[in-house]
Amino acid sequence: GMLNVACNPNPVFPAGKSEGNLRIENIPGNNYAVTVTVIRDDNGQTVYTSGLIEPGYFVENVTLDAVLAKGEYPALAKFTAFDPGTKEEMGSAGVRINILVQN
């Protein structure tokens, strides 16, 4: 099946340890719960991993799992879909994002 995903392509974090507006959404029409992993392009570091997000739910602000210095970080937000009954991984989709840390 298809997986529709959405997140902010340009999330802003005022500082490396502060919340930023990633705006992850699992579209209500999806059949699968998702997790989201954000992976930096330059070094492959995972800087954020969400919990399970059910269809129709969203996460507006997140705190990164890694503290980043001031700068811009091109990354991939990888959405992984899971069957609601079996919790089996059903596939994934990615969104290119550019993280901005202001201070």
RAHU-V323218 format. One record per backbone hydrogen bond with DSSP energy under -0.5 kcal/mol. NH is the residue of the N-H (numbers start at 1). CO is the residue of the C=O. E is the energy in kcal/mol with one decimal. If there is no record, write none. Layout:
BEGIN
nh:NH co:CO e:E
nh:NH co:CO e:E
END
This chain:
BEGIN
nh:5 co:3 e:-0.5
nh:6 co:25 e:-1.1
nh:8 co:22 e:-2.8
nh:11 co:8 e:-0.6
nh:13 co:100 e:-3.1
nh:14 co:19 e:-0.7
nh:18 co:15 e:-1.3
nh:20 co:62 e:-2.6
nh:21 co:12 e:-1.1
nh:22 co:20 e:-1.5
nh:23 co:60 e:-2.7
nh:24 co:59 e:-2.0
nh:25 co:6 e:-2.7
nh:26 co:57 e:-2.6
nh:27 co:4 e:-0.7
nh:27 co:25 e:-0.8
nh:30 co:27 e:-2.1
nh:33 co:82 e:-1.5
nh:34 co:53 e:-2.5
nh:35 co:80 e:-1.8
nh:37 co:78 e:-2.2
nh:38 co:48 e:-2.7
nh:39 co:37 e:-0.6
nh:39 co:76 e:-2.6
nh:40 co:45 e:-2.8
nh:41 co:74 e:-2.7
nh:44 co:40 e:-1.3
nh:47 co:38 e:-2.7
nh:47 co:45 e:-0.6
nh:48 co:38 e:-1.1
nh:50 co:36 e:-2.8
nh:53 co:34 e:-3.4
nh:54 co:52 e:-0.6
nh:56 co:26 e:-2.7
nh:57 co:54 e:-1.7
nh:59 co:24 e:-2.6
nh:62 co:20 e:-2.3
nh:64 co:18 e:-0.5
nh:65 co:47 e:-3.0
nh:66 co:47 e:-1.1
nh:68 co:16 e:-0.5
nh:68 co:66 e:-0.6
nh:71 co:101 e:-2.2
nh:73 co:99 e:-2.8
nh:75 co:97 e:-2.8
nh:76 co:39 e:-2.4
nh:77 co:95 e:-2.9
nh:78 co:37 e:-3.4
nh:78 co:76 e:-0.9
nh:79 co:77 e:-0.6
nh:79 co:93 e:-3.4
nh:80 co:35 e:-2.6
nh:80 co:78 e:-0.5
nh:81 co:91 e:-2.9
nh:82 co:33 e:-2.9
nh:83 co:88 e:-2.7
nh:87 co:83 e:-2.0
nh:90 co:81 e:-3.1
nh:91 co:81 e:-0.9
nh:93 co:79 e:-2.3
nh:95 co:77 e:-1.8
nh:97 co:75 e:-2.6
nh:98 co:9 e:-2.4
nh:99 co:73 e:-2.4
nh:100 co:11 e:-2.4
nh:101 co:71 e:-3.0
nh:101 co:99 e:-0.5
nh:102 co:13 e:-2.6
nh:102 co:100 e:-0.6
nh:103 co:14 e:-0.6
END
